[in-house]
Amino acid sequence: MSGLVHHLVRRGIEETHQRFQKGPEEGNTFQIPAWGAATLLATVVMYAAVMFGIDYTYGHVVSVLTMIESPTVTAFKIDGPEPDETDPLYQPDLKDSKNTLAAQEELLIVKTKPITAKIRTTMKHLRAQAGPWSRFRGLHVYILYHLLYVILFNFLSAAFSRTIIPQPVAAVLTSVALCRWNLLWTHSIISTPSTRSFWQRIPKFDSVKKILMPAAMCAVAEQVAIYVPNDMFRTFGLSAYSNPEHFGKVGEETQKHALFQLLMVAAVGIVTSFLILLPATVTLTRVQASLLPEEEETIVPLDRSFGGKVEPRIVGGTGAVSMLDAWKTFDYAARIRLVKLYVKIFLIEAATTVFFVTVGAAEMKLILAKSQVSK
């Protein structure tokens, strides 16, 4: 989606620049007014802010809560009717305890609907538990993590540029090296508001050691999801058709072949994202959730035993769920719920992009109409 937006914005700027230079007639030039430039800049900034808000709130906060939530189960005791001993058909069986009152009591198991089943209910729950700014919870750790990521990644990339070590290795090493801050970010999202300071909430190294492998696996999966489609795109030579004018000059068969290859790249990207990256991300997030300190509570229901798979530290256990159990306890209904969330996020971002592109086109048309023409 971001690539499509970048292409549309770039083409719009190029076309506008050509119009300003040539004018409606050859030899004429446009002078863009200051209010026009300010309007376009404000629209771009507003679009970036809205898209970031959507991506962070729904793509990070809500998705993380969806990955860890364990719907609560409530048992209600239903008392069976007391047998009527005066009934002539009543025949007590002393050997069978089914006729006793205690045996006739039944349990009604009720599984509550997950809070994260809908975006609206999730946001309502977040506001009730953590206030109006809960949609940006953990944002300060997110910013810090990515600043450190950029610095360390650029350093490793520069160091590896003189070797045969490929760039994805630098990305994996960076993710593993900063997994402590990623763990803190996840805990900041899933926990209820705490009075502990930022430094007090930084995870201990004992917890960090338990997420090294999940963090490495997730980083590798991310690089696979990025580089496999990109390598296919370059191998097919599709970058040569990035210019619509060049694409329109090639033959019809070449156009069909290029579109087919583009669909293949998109399909591979979707498959790698959902079959490789998604399980790795869920696994890492759930392992991180199992390491939340016992004195802190989660903002959505979480079975800290993970179906009895986790042995608490107080009895000598590790207190952390294994990678395999982290994924296996994320049942089919939860997986479908997470996929639906990502589809909703895509539709929201697509609608937002169409809206701002339409607004931007209208602004450009108005600016062209109001601009002064000089020869």
Secondary structure, 3 states (H helix, E strand, C coil): CHHHHHHHHHHHHHHHHHHHHHCCCCCCEEECCHHHHHHHHHHHHHHHHHHHHHHHHHHHHHHHHHHHCCCCEEEEEECCCCCCCCCCCCCCCCCCHHHCCCCCCEEEEEECCCHHHCHHHHHHHHHHHHCHHHHHCCHHHHHHHHHHHHHHHHHHHHHHCCCCCCHHHHHHHHHHHCHHHHHHHHHHHHECCCCCCCHHHCCCHHHHHCCHHHHHHHHHHHHHHHHHHHHHHHHCCHHHHCCHHHHHHCCHHHHHHHHHHHHHHHHHHHHHHHHHHHHHHHHHHHHHHHCCCCCCCECCCCCCCCCCCCCCHHHCCCCCCCHHHHHHCCCHHHHHHHHHHHHHHHHHHHHHHHHHHHHHHHHHHHHHHHCEEEC
